[in-house]
Amino acid sequence: MIGFFVAAYLFAVSRTPLPMNPTFFLRYSNDEFEIAKSKDGPAVARVPRVAPIVPLDLEEAFRNNQTFAVWDERGLTIRNGKRVISSHLEGIPTSPRLRSHDDILTTLKAKQDDGRSLKAGGLSGAKRVGKSVYLLVRWQDAPGRPWLECLVKVDLSSPDPAPQAIIIIPGFTFATKLIDDDLYAAPGKLYTYIQKGDSWGAWDYDLKTGEASYQTLGKNPVSITMLENQRIGFVERSDQDTFYTGIFDPASESRIDLQEFSSQPVFVKDASGEAIVRVMQRGHPAFVDLDTGATLLFSSSPEVLQTQYGLLFYGGGAHPVRAWLYSPKTWAPLAWWSK
């Protein structure tokens, strides 16, 4: 038994003890792990147990001279010198320029019967291109229940800046946060990933022509996760109620199907860009490197932290008692610590 939880991989695969000469050394104090190259040497990396909350400061990001575009509890606020206007963009859901007559009637009926609000309730993503800001605005009945998303533009160089509704998204992004980051920029275009009916795919907006397109990439999506190098990790549910995992690379526009699981996997972000999922196997939590197939199996569920040297696992919750640093490709142990 190796401490609080057991990495069964060490016994089932290598059947060797932890190496006598670790690559790194782990220390823990003041709610922070330290990674060092020698036992008493200086830390080469510090990893907070609880990641600090970094607010998304749209006011600072989207500023041109004395013109600001801000998204907060007031909705979209545009400030130009002393002139300030705020709006939840209530007119977009019933705009005949953007939506069909039937869609507008359906929205008004939901407003009357179910109390649906016409006020935008979230921001799925935002990007600045030149002196213009593009916001992917979301309307939702409740968190996780969107019913409309629209791309909105604000020209910060205009003497009288105002929100301009560009186009309705033909589906829904995978954004869940009040202010999320699911809008991406590439040369000459904006893009995001959406669910459309039972399919999912990439939605593009050409900034020069104003034309939009949708490319189907799969069906029955469960989740998508932005990994390193702009790759997308996806999980789909099969007709047999199993779960397929894979990678979509927008640079090459290629989809790579990887592994199938009987229980639902969740992608874990890793600084090296490896495709790693957390999934239950044989009743135990496991971490699988989808690129190599290497599996790290635990007897009980650990916490996991991303570091530049690998993934750091620890047990003990708010009061860690054991920790390990692993290289994802082979799950070779790099360092360990115990209280």
C-alpha angles and dihedrals in degrees: 000000000000105000129282098350129013127234096215090192089074091059104030097045112023099017088201129119123247109289118264093228109049121199092231139011125233127213131177130202139135093017092302136106119219125204116205135173093226134030096257099017127118119281115263090190137018119204118191113218088223114039113232115251109247112197118220102243103202093169092063094040097049107046132125113182104301096346120098135181114200133176117202140120089313090060115233114358121188119191121190109178106303094343114098127179127178128190141168086208094242093167097063099075091057099038112127088203091063106028140040123255091249093050091051092050090049090051094049091049091052089049092052099040103034104021094248110182120228090207117107110248106191150011115239093189145324137209135183117223113183107312095337129089122212118201126189100213122198133207116198140174089213137343107300093016107092120172102178140020126185136183110233127189130206118190104211092191093059117108087226106031116195136163114271117197107221109179142336114247110241092229139355133293122229091248116133106165124091087243110022137172105230099125117091135190131218130168107301097354150062122222144178139172119253143178112236113183106309093336133078132201151129121306116199133191118199108219093203102045098026090228123139130207138185126211117195112225103171147327140255096024120198099177144336125207129195107232131185118300090028092286117149122223111205137190120199131184115232127218087254090058094252125124128247121202129197150141131255117200111200092194093064094021088230130144119209118193111210125170139352122220135190092219128047114274126208123208117241116207116235127187092226092061095245117153103240130170133190112221140156113254123180088346095306133099113257136184115213127193100215093198096057103019091233112151130202112197124195130196091220134016115279130195115247132209129189118234134171090248100048140294119318116211124190140175130210101064113229089002107048117209101172135024138178134191115211137185104232100215094063101004089236110170112247101175143348140195137193131188 
